[in-house]
Amino acid sequence: MRGTGSQRLVADGLLVPVHRVAQGDPPAPPVQLFLGLCVLAPVVGAAQSALDVVQDMFESDCKPFMPSYTHLSDSPGKRENLTAVEHAQLRTSLAGAA
């Protein structure tokens, strides 16, 4: 597969030994919800904190790495990216609350 640009491998008719297959029932829905929240809550918290840091940079006199703009908030591309991140974070928060 080297040099083809493909990173996929398809195996049809493959035999998996019984001792390699997971046994048992999936966790009950309350356990799944608890485990999902344990994973989702830190991710949403980290995204909110990162968004706060970026918003603080926009409100401060911090100069960006781009010499053509005096402040980070002057860059239309950065404002667009910040808006996209805010919408994604809001969608994630609403999905977690549902």
PyMOL commands that set and color helices and strands:
alter all, ss='L'
color gray80, all
select helices_A, chain A and resi 18-20+29-59+72-74+76-97
alter helices_A, ss='H'
color red, helices_A
deselect
rebuild
show_as cartoon
